[in-house]
Amino acid sequence: MTQMISPSKCEISGDVSVLQRSAGRRYEAVLCLSEILSQCREPEDLTKILSDQLREFLEFLQFYIIVYKENSTEVEWMVVGQEKSLVAGYADVPVEQRPSWQAYTTQEPFHIRDWNTDERVPARLKDGISAQGLDVGPLVFVPLTTPHRRLGALGMSGSPGTEYSSDDIGFLRLIGRVVAFAIDDNFNLRQAQAARAELERQNEKLQRSERELRDVIESIPSMAWSASADGAAEFFNRRWLDYAGLTAEQAQGWGWTTAVHPDDLKILVEYWQGMLVSGKPGEIEGRLRRFDGVYRWFYFRATPAFDESGKVVKWYGTNTDIELRKKAEQNLAVQNTRLQLLLKLTNQITSDLELRKVLRAISASIRELMHCDLVHISLPDAASGKFRVHALDFPDGRGFVKEELLITPAGVAKRALETLEPAVRRIGNREDFPPDYYELLLAEGVKSQCVIPLVNQGRVVGVLAIARTTDNGFTPEDIDFLKDASGQIAIAIENCLAFREVTELKEKLAQEKLYLESEIRGDMEFGQIVGHSPALKRVLQLVETVAAVDSTVLVLGETGTGKELIARAIHDSSRRKDRTFVKVNCAAIPTGLLESELFGHEKGAFTGAIIQKIGRLELADQGTLFLDEVGDIPLEIQPKLLRALQEREFERLGSTRTRRVNIRLIAATNRDLEKMMAEHEFRSDLYYRLNVFPIRIPPLRERKEDIPLLVSYFVEKFSKQMQKKIDSIPTAVMKSLKIWEWPGNIRELENLVERAVILTRGRSLEAPLSELRKVAVDNGERTPADQDNIARIVKETIKALHANSAVADQDTKKQRDAIVRALTESNGRVGGTDGAAAYMGLNRTTLLARMKKLGIDARDYA
């Protein structure tokens, strides 16, 4: 049996009692009973009061009160009086079959007059009562119900023979309502008391927990806080306040934001406001100011607290110091970035060997990594003794500091080069900078600069300079890293310079090879100097005298006198004979190409410059340069040539790099340079530079005693080439050749002998002397005696040649066809390596003479 628990027993007032022995006063007794029951607190008291107050109105043995749990067949509590044997009879009877349940469920009185005859009494109940040996009288149960709920049933039993009238049952039902109200009030009171006690207990527990939590929060090493649902801070633990140097009042609300770093405040507040809207936990990093003004990195974490409806009622958070972790991450990031730079430098060194391109890429990488504004790499300039800026990376520069700038090492930079250690200088110390360079840096807004010598094997190969336009200086870690990286940069410079030197030497050797091959293929005009005339001997004595020194030689003489042969003789007799002999015919090269031919050009220097070209000056380095027809050099090129000859240095077209050469110069001309100088067609300073050791070659008419030797030499030469056997030269032919004045000198003689060998059918030379007669008539330069001699000789030879005219015509046709084919292949070009003369293996002047003879114009095939 479950009983209700109450703090005190029911106290029945002695002044209140049910009116007795008056049936008419039953209802008044109900009112009195209601007042009495309102003071009752225990279930047993209810039945006792009912028994005591209602016996004079009703006959019964015992009252029963049964209360069921709501929506259940389980009994919450009941009072059954003293009839224990009767209760035992109910043991095997299901609750749903008991009289009390019938009244409870039907909400109507359940009245048993006779247990034996009433069919509503369950058989089990009858058997149970019989088994107890009881003689049971009438039994009545009425429902216990309030307007709010059903509680159970109130019942009474009488002795055998007792009968309950409808009035008795109605009166009992009225009593049941009063009892139901009393029980319900009792239930409500006990529930309220229990709830209040539980609430007080929970409040006390919560307060105790809050005190314990606050003590824990105040003692933990972390910085903790709490905020209301709208984000306004309510509480900060002592560690938080001590760190920030704020009072609790100053930090509450949004006052805590004064401790946030200005650069982080906007991001942090926006993130916090986003969390308030979403109601979700969050975490973010930011910097907080310490009481001494120092900012440190913290990890902010916030978590919401919800009520039963899922609404955010509070926020709790912590701030964890991550300064060391942040520094470690930053250091690791810097190390990784710098490692990537070193790898990048290695890749740049190995992937490209063009010096300026590599240094520009290195400068850009260092500027990005070191977060600086200006980076330049300078290399020593041998000509000036200064350092030339070879690569510059300065995106925001104003144009004052630029590439090719010459910088004089001074102050800190000079000491850095002497000690081979990096050095830092600030713009405030003027004496640490060269004056001109200082003004440029000042104009660019530079505040500080770090100078790092680029050293390889103890030798400075360049200087790396990085600068900032802000007040941020260079840390020791920055300097150490740059010092480590400088070794790789120095290696890159050395590799590029070595590669460039090897490339240039390779190109030079290739050009020399092509040039020499071209020279070998070409006609050398003379195998040796032929003659023994006094005039020629004087020339050879001069050649022998000047060959031993490197002085400039100016070879003068008419066209065809063999000026190039004399130049070669000088070279072959000098100490430069094992090096290259390079010749340039200044008259054969167009004006627009002569400068490129002499000095060379870079790729893209002008339209059509699709490759880099090495000039003749570079090819002749350590050898001899022969400038033929120097009088035809244009005036606009003469100053540059003069500088190259005097200073032994020049620049290729399209290049700013100065190159130095060591050459022996031999110039030749058939023009009157003094007359040209007077007419301002030739620079006087260049003339005096060339006219150091002049050698005049006598024309053939002044050394006629050499003509027989020359004729014999040429006949032998051409006979071998044409695979002919010519044993003799007629006396008349030789006499005619000695008489002729030879305006074309040796070249004219050579061409005539070549034609004669071509026309000769037998073993005796058959010379076309008629051509000499024709020229003499055209020029009107012969005396009558000479003309008679020539006429006689011509008559003698014409007769000998007349019989072979048919063969000569056939040979002429073949010769003409060969020249036409060569001109067609070379697009009308006569001279040069790809001209018709080279194609046919002839000298240019020889081919021109044949073309003139055959009436062939090269322009027809261009």
C-alpha positions in Angstrom: 0.0 0.0 0.0 1.5 3.3 -1.0 0.9 6.2 1.3 1.2 10.0 0.8 4.0 11.7 2.8 3.3 14.9 4.6 5.4 17.0 6.9 2.8 17.0 9.7 -0.2 15.0 10.9 -3.7 16.2 10.6 -4.9 18.3 13.6 -8.7 18.2 14.0 -10.1 21.3 15.7 -12.2 20.5 18.7 -14.7 23.2 17.8 -15.7 21.5 14.5 -17.9 18.4 14.4 -20.7 17.0 12.2 -24.1 17.6 13.5 -25.3 14.3 15.0 -28.6 12.4 15.2 -30.4 14.5 12.6 -31.0 13.2 9.1 -32.1 16.6 8.0 -28.7 18.0 9.0 -26.7 15.6 6.7 -25.9 18.4 4.3 -24.8 20.7 7.0 -22.5 17.9 8.2 -21.0 17.9 4.7 -19.9 21.5 5.1 -18.4 20.8 8.5 -16.7 17.7 7.2 -15.2 19.8 4.2 -13.6 22.2 6.7 -12.3 19.4 8.8 -10.9 17.5 5.8 -9.1 20.7 4.5 -6.9 20.5 7.5 -6.0 16.8 7.1 -2.6 15.8 5.8 -2.4 12.0 6.0 -4.5 9.3 4.2 -5.2 7.4 7.4 -6.7 10.5 9.0 -9.2 10.7 6.2 -10.8 7.3 7.0 -10.6 8.0 10.7 -12.4 11.4 10.3 -15.0 9.8 8.0 -15.6 7.0 10.5 -15.8 9.3 13.5 -18.0 12.0 11.9 -20.4 9.9 9.7 -21.4 7.0 11.9 -24.6 8.6 13.2 -25.7 9.3 9.6 -24.6 5.9 8.0 -24.2 2.4 9.2 -20.9 0.9 8.1 -18.1 -1.2 9.3 -15.2 0.5 7.4 -14.5 3.2 4.9 -12.1 2.6 1.9 -10.2 5.1 -0.1 -8.4 4.0 -3.3 -6.4 6.4 -5.6 -5.1 5.3 -9.0 -2.2 6.7 -11.0 -3.4 8.8 -13.8 -4.0 6.7 -17.0 -2.9 3.5 -15.2 -4.4 0.5 -13.4 -1.7 0.9 -10.8 -2.8 2.0 -7.3 -1.0 5.1 -6.2 -2.2 4.8 -2.5 -5.1 3.3 -0.6 -6.6 3.0 2.9 -8.7 -0.2 3.5 -9.2 -0.1 7.2 -9.0 -3.1 9.5 -10.7 -5.8 7.4 -7.5 -7.4 6.3 -9.1 -10.7 5.5 -11.4 -8.9 3.1 -8.4 -7.4 1.3 -6.8 -10.8 1.0 -9.9 -11.9 -0.9 -9.1 -9.4 -3.6 -5.6 -10.8 -4.1 -6.3 -12.9 -7.2 -8.9 -10.5 -8.7 -7.6 -8.3 -11.5 -7.9 -4.5 -10.9 -10.2 -4.1 -13.9 -12.8 -6.5 -12.1 -12.8 -4.9 -8.7 -15.7 -2.8 -7.5 -13.6 0.2 -6.9 -12.3 0.2 -10.5 -15.9 -0.1 -11.8 -16.9 3.1 -9.9 -13.7 4.8 -11.1 -14.1 4.0 -14.7 -17.9 4.4 -15.0 -18.0 7.5 -12.7 -21.2 6.0 -11.2 -21.8 4.4 -7.8 -21.2 0.6 -7.6 -23.6 -1.0 -5.0 -23.5 -4.7 -4.0 -26.5 -5.7 -1.9 -26.0 -9.5 -2.0 -22.6 -11.0 -2.8 -24.1 -14.3 -3.6 -26.7 -13.2 -6.1 -25.1 -10.1 -7.7 -23.8 -11.2 -11.0 -21.5 -8.2 -11.2 -19.3 -9.7 -8.5 -16.5 -11.6 -10.2 -16.3 -15.3 -9.4 -12.8 -15.0 -8.2 -13.8 -12.4 -5.7 -16.6 -14.6 -4.4 -14.2 -17.5 -4.2 -11.6 -15.4 -2.4 -14.2 -14.2 0.2 -15.5 -17.7 0.7 -11.9 -19.0 1.2 -11.5 -16.4 3.9 -14.7 -17.6 5.7 -16.2 -14.2 5.7 -19.9 -13.2 5.9 -19.9 -9.9 4.0 -22.7 -7.4 4.0 -23.5 -4.7 1.4 -20.7 -2.7 -0.3 -20.9 0.7 -2.0 -18.2 2.5 -4.0 -18.6 6.0 -5.4 -16.1 7.8 -7.7 -13.6 10.3 -6.3 -13.6 13.0 -9.0 -12.8 16.7 -9.2 -13.6 19.0 -12.2 -10.0 18.6 -13.2 -9.4 14.9 -13.0 -10.4 11.5 -11.8 -8.7 10.2 -8.7 -10.1 6.9 -7.7 -13.1 5.5 -5.5 -14.5 6.0 -2.0 -16.3 3.0 -0.5 -17.9 1.6 2.7 -19.1 -1.8 3.8 -21.9 -2.8 6.2 -22.6 -5.7 8.3 -24.7 -8.5 7.0 -28.4 -7.5 6.9 -27.6 -3.8 6.5 -29.2 -2.0 3.5 -28.2 1.2 1.9 -30.9 3.4 0.4 -30.6 5.7 -2.6 -30.4 8.6 -0.2 -27.5 6.9 1.6 -25.7 6.4 -1.7 -26.4 10.0 -2.8 -25.2 11.3 0.5 -22.0 9.1 0.2 -21.5 10.4 -3.3 -21.6 13.9 -2.0 -19.1 13.0 0.7 -16.9 11.4 -2.1 -16.8 14.8 -3.9 -15.7 16.5 -0.7 -13.0 13.8 -0.1 -11.9 14.1 -3.7 -11.3 17.9 -3.3 -9.4 17.3 -0.1 -7.3 14.6 -1.7 -6.6 16.8 -4.7 -5.7 19.7 -2.6 -3.4 17.5 -0.6 -1.8 16.2 -3.7 -1.3 19.7 -5.1 0.1 20.9 -1.8 2.5 18.1 -1.5 3.6 18.5 -5.1 4.1 22.2 -4.6 6.1 21.6 -1.5 8.2 18.9 -3.2 8.8 21.2 -6.2 9.8 24.1 -4.0 12.1 21.9 -2.0 13.6 20.5 -5.1 14.0 24.0 -6.6 15.7 25.2 -3.4 17.9 22.2 -3.5 18.8 22.7 -7.1 19.3 26.5 -6.6 21.6 25.7 -3.7 23.4 23.1 -5.8 23.7 25.6 -8.7 25.0 28.3 -6.5 27.5 26.0 -5.0 28.5 24.8 -8.5 28.8 28.4 -9.7 31.0 29.3 -6.7 33.1 26.3 -7.4 33.2 27.1 -11.1 34.2 30.7 -10.5 36.9 29.6 -8.1 38.2 27.2 -10.8 37.9 29.8 -13.5 39.8 32.4 -11.4 42.5 29.9 -10.7 43.1 28.3 -14.1 46.1 29.6 -16.2 43.9 30.3 -19.2 42.0 33.5 -19.9 38.2 32.9 -19.6 35.2 35.0 -20.0 31.4 34.9 -20.5 28.9 37.1 -22.4 25.2 37.5 -22.6 23.2 36.3 -25.6 23.6 39.6 -27.4 27.4 39.4 -27.2 28.0 41.9 -24.4 30.8 40.7 -22.1 29.7 40.0 -18.5 32.6 38.3 -16.8 36.4 38.1 -17.2 38.6 36.0 -15.0 41.4 37.5 -13.1 44.1 36.3 -15.5 42.4 38.0 -18.4 42.0 41.3 -16.5 45.6 41.2 -15.2 47.0 40.5 -18.7 45.1 43.4 -20.3 45.5 45.8 -17.4 41.8 46.5 -17.3 39.2 46.5 -14.5 36.1 44.4 -14.7 34.0 47.5 -15.3 36.3 48.6 -18.2 36.2 45.2 -19.9 32.5 44.6 -19.6 30.2 45.1 -22.5 32.3 45.9 -25.6 35.1 47.6 -23.6 37.4 44.5 -24.1 37.9 45.6 -27.7 40.3 48.3 -26.6 42.8 45.5 -26.0 42.6 44.1 -29.5 45.3 45.0 -32.1 43.9 47.7 -34.5 44.8 45.5 -37.5 42.8 42.6 -36.1 39.9 44.5 -34.5 37.6 44.7 -37.6 38.1 41.0 -38.5 37.6 39.8 -35.0 34.4 41.9 -34.3 32.8 40.9 -37.6 33.5 37.2 -36.9 32.1 37.5 -33.4 28.9 39.2 -34.7 28.6 36.4 -37.3 28.7 33.9 -34.4 26.0 35.7 -32.5 23.7 35.5 -35.6 24.4 31.9 -36.3 24.4 30.7 -32.7 27.2 28.3 -33.5 30.6 27.8 -31.8 33.6 29.5 -33.3 37.3 30.0 -33.1 39.7 32.6 -34.5 43.2 34.0 -34.0 44.0 37.6 -33.0 46.4 39.8 -31.1 45.7 41.2 -27.6 47.6 44.1 -26.0 49.4 43.3 -22.8 49.3 45.8 -19.9 52.8 47.0 -21.0 51.7 47.7 -24.5 53.1 44.5 -26.1 50.8 42.5 -28.4 50.7 38.7 -28.4 48.8 36.2 -30.5 45.8 34.5 -28.9 43.5 31.7 -29.9 39.8 32.9 -29.3 37.2 30.2 -28.7 33.5 30.8 -27.9 30.7 28.3 -27.2 27.0 29.1 -26.7 24.7 27.8 -23.9 21.0 27.1 -24.8 17.8 26.9 -22.8 15.2 24.1 -23.1 13.7 25.8 -26.3 17.1 25.9 -28.0 17.6 29.6 -27.6 21.1 31.0 -26.8 21.1 32.4 -23.3 24.8 32.8 -22.7 28.3 32.6 -24.3 31.4 31.1 -22.7 34.9 31.5 -24.1 38.6 31.2 -23.5 41.7 33.0 -24.9 44.8 30.8 -25.2 48.2 32.4 -25.7 49.7 31.0 -28.9 52.5 33.6 -29.3 55.3 30.9 -29.3 53.4 28.7 -31.6 52.7 31.6 -34.0 56.4 32.6 -34.0 57.3 29.0 -34.6 54.9 28.9 -37.5 56.2 32.1 -38.9 59.7 31.0 -38.6 58.9 27.7 -40.2 57.1 29.6 -43.0 60.0 31.9 -43.5 62.4 28.9 -43.6 60.2 27.1 -46.1 59.9 30.2 -48.2 63.7 30.8 -48.1 64.3 27.1 -48.9 62.0 27.5 -51.9 64.1 30.5 -52.9 67.3 28.6 -52.7 65.8 25.8 -54.7 64.5 28.4 -57.2 67.9 29.9 -57.4 69.4 26.5 -58.1 66.8 25.9 -60.9 67.5 29.4 -62.4 71.3 28.7 -62.3 70.9 25.4 -64.1 68.0 26.2 -66.4 69.3 29.4 -68.0 72.9 30.8 -68.5 72.1 34.1 -70.0 73.6 36.4 -67.3 71.2 39.4 -67.3 68.1 37.2 -67.5 69.3 35.0 -64.6 70.2 38.0 -62.4 66.9 39.7 -63.1 65.0 36.6 -62.1 67.1 36.3 -58.9 66.5 40.0 -58.0 62.7 39.5 -58.4 62.7 36.4 -56.2 64.8 38.0 -53.5 62.6 41.2 -53.4 59.5 39.1 -53.1 60.9 36.9 -50.4 62.6 39.6 -48.2 59.6 41.9 -48.5 61.8 44.8 -49.7 61.3 47.4 -52.3 64.6 47.5 -54.3 67.0 44.8 -55.3 69.9 45.2 -57.7 73.0 43.1 -58.5 76.1 44.9 -59.7 79.2 43.5 -61.4 82.7 44.9 -61.5 83.3 47.2 -64.5 86.9 46.8 -65.6 87.0 49.9 -67.7 85.9 52.3 -64.9 86.9 50.5 -61.8 83.4 50.8 -60.5 80.4 48.5 -60.2 77.8 48.5 -62.9 74.2 47.7 -62.1 73.5 44.6 -64.2 70.0 43.7 -63.0 67.4 45.8 -61.2 64.0 44.9 -59.7 62.2 48.0 -58.4 58.5 47.9 -59.5 57.6 51.1 -57.6 60.8 53.0 -58.5 60.8 56.5 -59.9 63.4 55.9 -62.5 66.4 57.4 -60.8 68.1 54.1 -60.1 68.4 52.1 -63.3 70.4 49.4 -64.9 73.9 50.3 -66.3 74.3 52.8 -63.4 77.9 53.0 -62.3 78.4 52.9 -58.5 81.6 53.7 -56.6 82.1 51.6 -53.5 82.3 53.9 -50.5 81.7 53.8 -46.8 79.9 50.7 -45.6 79.9 49.1 -49.0 83.7 49.5 -49.3 84.3 47.9 -45.9 81.9 45.1 -46.9 84.0 44.4 -50.0 87.2 44.5 -47.9 85.9 42.2 -45.2 83.7 40.1 -47.5 80.9 40.4 -44.9 77.4 41.9 -45.4 76.7 45.4 -44.0 73.7 47.6 -43.4 73.6 51.4 -44.0 70.8 53.9 -43.3 70.0 56.9 -45.5 70.6 59.2 -42.5 74.3 58.5 -42.6 75.3 60.3 -45.8 79.0 59.4 -45.4 78.2 55.7 -45.9 77.1 56.3 -49.5 78.8 57.7 -52.7 77.5 61.3 -53.1 75.9 60.7 -56.5 74.4 57.4 -55.5 73.1 58.9 -52.2 71.1 61.5 -54.1 69.5 58.9 -56.3 68.5 56.7 -53.3 67.2 59.8 -51.5 65.1 60.7 -54.5 63.7 57.1 -54.6 62.7 57.4 -50.9 65.0 54.6 -49.7 65.4 54.5 -45.9 67.9 51.6 -45.4 70.0 49.3 -47.6 71.8 46.0 -47.0 75.0 45.4 -49.1 76.1 41.7 -49.5 79.3 40.9 -51.3 78.9 38.0 -53.8 82.0 35.9 -53.1 83.2 32.8 -54.8 86.5 31.1 -53.8 87.6 34.2 -51.9 87.0 36.5 -54.9 84.3 39.2 -55.2 82.3 38.6 -58.4 79.6 41.1 -57.7 77.4 43.0 -55.1 73.8 42.3 -54.0 72.0 45.3 -52.6 68.5 45.3 -51.2 66.7 48.3 -49.9 63.5 49.3 -48.2 61.5 52.6 -48.4 60.0 51.9 -45.0 61.4 52.2 -41.5 61.6 48.4 -41.2 65.3 47.5 -40.8 67.1 44.3 -41.7 67.3 41.7 -38.9 70.3 39.5 -38.2 68.3 36.5 -39.5 67.7 38.4 -42.8 71.4 39.2 -43.2 72.5 35.6 -42.4 70.1 34.2 -44.9 71.2 36.6 -47.6 74.8 35.7 -46.8 74.0 32.0 -47.3 72.2 32.7 -50.5 74.9 35.0 -51.9 77.2 32.0 -52.4 74.7 30.5 -54.9 74.3 33.8 -56.6 78.0 34.2 -57.0 78.2 30.7 -58.5 75.4 31.6 -60.9 77.4 34.7 -62.0 80.6 32.7 -62.4 78.7 30.1 -64.4 77.1 32.6 -66.7 80.3 34.5 -67.3 82.1 31.3 -68.0 79.3 30.1 -70.3 79.3 33.5 -72.1 83.1 33.4 -72.5 83.0 29.8 -73.8 80.1 30.7 -76.1 81.8 33.7 -77.5 85.1 31.8 -78.0 83.1 29.0 -79.6 81.3 31.4 -81.9 84.6 33.2 -82.7 86.3 29.9 -83.5 83.3 29.0 -85.7 83.4 32.3 -87.5 87.2 32.0 -87.9 86.7 28.5 -89.3 84.1 29.7 -91.8 86.2 32.7 -92.7 89.4 30.6 -93.2 87.5 28.0 -95.2 86.2 30.8 -97.3 89.7 32.2 -97.7 91.0 28.7 -98.7 88.2 28.3 -101.2 88.8 31.8 -102.7 91.5 32.7 -105.0 94.6 33.8 -103.2 95.7 35.8 -106.3 99.4 35.1 -105.7 101.1 32.0 -104.3 104.1 34.2 -103.5 105.5 37.6 -104.2 107.1 37.3 -107.7 109.8 39.7 -108.9 113.3 41.0 -108.3 113.1 44.6 -109.4 114.7 47.2 -107.2 111.3 48.8 -106.6 109.9 45.5 -105.3 113.0 44.8 -103.2 112.5 48.2 -101.5 108.9 47.3 -100.6 110.0 43.9 -99.2 112.6 45.6 -97.1 109.9 47.8 -95.6 107.8 44.7 -95.0 110.6 43.0 -93.2 111.2 46.1 -91.1 107.7 46.7 -89.9 106.6 43.1 -89.5 108.4 42.6 -86.3 106.4 45.3 -84.5 102.6 45.8 -84.1 102.5 49.3 -85.6 99.7 50.2 -88.0 100.7 49.9 -91.7 99.0 51.9 -94.5 99.6 50.2 -97.9 99.2 52.6 -100.8 99.1 51.7 -104.5 97.1 51.5 -107.6 94.5 48.9 -108.0 95.8 45.5 -108.9 99.3 46.1 -107.5 99.0 43.4 -104.8 98.3 45.4 -101.7 96.6 42.4 -100.0 99.6 40.2 -100.8 101.9 42.7 -99.1 99.5 42.8 -96.1 99.6 39.0 -95.9 103.4 39.1 -96.1 103.5 41.5 -93.1 101.2 39.2 -91.1 103.1 36.0 -92.0 106.4 37.6 -91.0 105.0 38.9 -87.6 104.7 37.2 -84.3 100.9 37.1 -85.0 101.3 34.7 -87.9 99.8 31.8 -85.9 96.6 33.8 -85.4 93.8 34.8 -87.7 94.4 37.2 -90.7 91.0 38.8 -91.2 90.3 41.1 -94.2 87.5 43.5 -94.9 86.9 45.0 -98.3 85.3 48.3 -97.3 84.2 49.1 -100.8 82.4 45.7 -101.4 80.1 45.9 -98.4 77.0 48.2 -98.5 77.2 51.2 -96.1 74.3 50.0 -94.0 76.0 46.7 -93.3 79.6 47.8 -93.0 79.2 48.8 -89.3 77.6 45.4 -88.5 80.4 43.7 -90.4 83.1 45.5 -88.5 81.7 45.5 -85.0 79.0 42.7 -85.0 75.5 43.0 -83.7 73.1 41.4 -81.2 70.0 39.5 -82.0 67.2 42.0 -82.7 69.5 45.0 -83.0 67.9 46.0 -86.3 65.4 44.6 -88.8 66.7 41.3 -90.1 69.1 40.7 -87.2 67.6 37.3 -86.4 70.9 35.9 -84.9 73.8 37.3 -83.0 76.8 38.1 -85.2 80.5 38.5 -84.3 82.2 41.3 -86.0 85.5 41.2 -87.9 87.3 43.1 -85.0 86.4 40.3 -82.6 87.5 37.7 -85.2 90.9 39.4 -85.6 91.5 39.5 -81.8 95.2 38.6 -81.2 95.6 38.5 -85.0 95.7 41.0 -87.9 92.8 43.0 -89.4 93.3 44.1 -93.0 91.0 46.9 -94.1 91.1 47.0 -97.9 89.8 50.1 -99.7 89.8 52.0 -96.5 89.2 55.2 -98.4 85.6 54.0 -99.1 84.6 53.9 -95.4 81.6 56.3 -94.9 82.2 59.3 -92.7 79.6 58.3 -90.2 81.5 55.1 -89.4 84.9 56.6 -89.2 84.6 58.0 -85.6 83.6 54.7 -84.2 86.4 53.0 -86.1 88.9 55.5 -84.8 87.8 54.9 -81.2 88.1 51.1 -81.7 91.6 51.6 -83.1 92.8 54.0 -80.4 91.1 52.5 -77.3 91.1 48.9 -78.5 87.4 48.7 -77.4 84.0 48.8 -79.0 80.3 47.8 -78.6 78.3 45.5 -80.8 75.2 47.0 -82.4 72.3 46.7 -80.0 74.6 46.0 -77.0 75.9 48.2 -74.1 78.7 45.9 -73.2 82.1 47.2 -74.0 84.5 44.6 -75.6 88.2 44.9 -75.8 90.4 43.5 -78.6 94.1 43.3 -79.4 94.6 43.6 -83.1 97.3 44.5 -85.6 95.8 46.9 -88.2 96.9 47.0 -91.9 94.9 49.4 -94.1 95.2 49.7 -97.9 93.8 52.1 -100.5 94.3 53.2 -104.1 92.8 56.6 -103.4 94.5 59.8 -102.5 93.6 60.1 -98.8 95.3 63.5 -98.4 93.2 64.9 -101.2 90.1 63.3 -99.6 91.0 64.8 -96.2 91.3 68.2 -97.8 87.9 67.9 -99.4 86.5 66.7 -96.0 85.7 63.2 -97.4 88.0 61.5 -94.9 88.7 62.4 -91.3 92.1 63.8 -90.6 92.4 62.1 -87.2 91.7 58.7 -88.7 94.2 59.4 -91.5 96.9 60.2 -89.1 96.0 57.1 -87.1 96.4 54.9 -90.2 99.4 56.6 -91.7 101.9 55.4 -89.0 104.0 53.3 -91.4 103.1 53.9 -95.1 104.3 51.5 -97.8 103.8 52.5 -101.4 103.7 49.6 -103.9 105.0 50.6 -107.3 102.7 50.0 -110.3 103.7 47.3 -112.8 104.9 49.9 -115.3 107.6 50.9 -112.8 108.9 47.4 -112.4 108.7 46.0 -116.0 111.7 43.8 -115.4 109.3 41.7 -113.2 106.8 41.1 -116.1 108.5 38.0 -117.6 108.6 36.4 -114.2 105.0 37.2 -113.5 103.9 35.9 -116.9 105.7 32.6 -116.4 104.2 32.3 -113.0 100.7 32.9 -114.2 101.0 30.6 -117.2 102.2 27.7 -114.9 99.4 28.4 -112.5 96.6 28.4 -114.9 98.0 25.6 -117.0 97.8 23.4 -113.9 94.2 24.5 -113.2 93.1 23.9 -116.7 95.2 20.7 -117.1 97.0 22.1 -120.2 100.7 21.7 -121.2 102.2 25.0 -122.2 105.9 24.9 -122.6 106.8 28.2 -124.2 105.9 31.9 -124.5 106.6 33.5 -127.9 109.1 36.3 -127.9 106.7 38.6 -129.7 104.1 38.0 -127.0 106.5 38.6 -124.2 107.8 41.8 -125.9 104.3 43.1 -126.4 103.5 42.4 -122.7 106.6 44.3 -121.6 105.8 47.3 -123.7 102.2 47.6 -122.4 101.7 50.2 -119.6 99.3 47.9 -117.6 96.8 50.4 -116.1 95.3 47.5 -114.2 98.7 46.4 -113.0 99.3 42.8 -111.9 95.6 42.0 -111.8 95.2 43.0 -115.4 98.3 41.0 -116.4 96.9 38.0 -114.5 93.5 38.2 -116.3 95.2 38.5 -119.7 97.4 35.5 -119.1 94.4 33.5 -117.9 92.5 34.3 -121.1 95.6 33.4 -123.1 95.8 30.0 -121.4 92.2 29.4 -122.1 92.7 30.3 -125.8 95.9 28.3 -126.2 95.5 25.1 -128.2 99.0 23.9 -128.4 102.1 24.0 -126.2 102.9 27.7 -127.0 101.0 30.5 -125.3 98.6 32.3 -127.6 97.9 35.7 -126.1 94.9 37.9 -127.2 97.1 41.0 -127.9 94.3 42.6 -129.9 92.6 43.5 -126.7 95.6 45.5 -125.6 95.6 47.3 -129.0 91.9 48.1 -128.6 92.4 49.6 -125.2 95.3 51.6 -126.4 93.3 53.0 -129.3 90.4 53.9 -127.0 92.6 55.6 -124.5 94.9 57.3 -127.1 97.8 56.9 -124.8 100.3 55.1 -127.1 103.1 56.7 -129.2 103.2 55.9 -132.9 106.2 53.7 -132.4 104.4 51.7 -129.8 101.4 51.4 -132.0 103.5 50.1 -134.9 105.1 47.5 -132.7 101.8 46.5 -131.3 100.3 46.3 -134.8 103.1 44.1 -136.0 102.8 41.8 -133.0 99.1 41.7 -133.5 99.4 40.7 -137.1 101.8 37.9 -136.2 99.4 36.5 -133.6 96.2 37.0 -135.5 97.4 34.7 -138.2 98.3 32.0 -135.6 94.9 32.4 -133.9 92.7 32.6 -137.0 92.7 28.9 -137.6 91.4 28.3 -134.0 88.5 30.8 -134.0 85.9 28.1 -134.1 87.3 26.4 -131.1 87.5 29.8 -129.3 83.9 30.5 -130.1 82.8 27.2 -128.6 84.9 27.9 -125.4 83.5 31.4 -125.2 79.9 30.0 -125.3 80.7 27.5 -122.5 82.3 30.2 -120.4 79.2 32.5 -120.9 76.8 29.7 -120.0 78.8 29.0 -116.8 78.7 32.6 -115.7 75.0 32.9 -116.4 74.3 29.8 -114.3 76.4 31.2 -111.4 74.7 34.6 -111.5 71.3 32.9 -111.6 72.2 30.8 -108.5 73.5 33.8 -106.6 70.6 36.1 -107.7 72.9 38.5 -109.5 75.4 38.8 -106.7 79.0 38.8 -107.9 81.2 39.1 -104.8 80.9 37.7 -101.3 80.9 34.2 -99.9 77.6 33.4 -101.6 78.4 35.3 -104.9 78.9 34.0 -108.4 82.7 34.4 -108.1 82.9 32.1 -105.1 80.5 29.7 -106.8 82.8 29.5 -109.8 86.0 29.5 -107.7 87.2 32.8 -109.4 88.5 36.1 -108.1 85.8 38.8 -108.1 87.7 41.1 -110.4 88.4 38.2 -112.8 84.8 37.4 -113.1 83.9 41.0 -113.6 86.4 41.2 -116.4 84.9 38.1 -118.1 81.4 39.5 -117.7 82.4 42.8 -119.3 84.1 40.9 -122.1 81.1 38.8 -122.8 78.6 41.6 -122.3 76.9 40.1 -119.3 75.2 42.5 -116.8 74.7 41.1 -113.3 71.6 43.2 -112.8 69.7 41.1 -115.3 69.8 38.2 -112.9 69.1 40.0 -109.6 
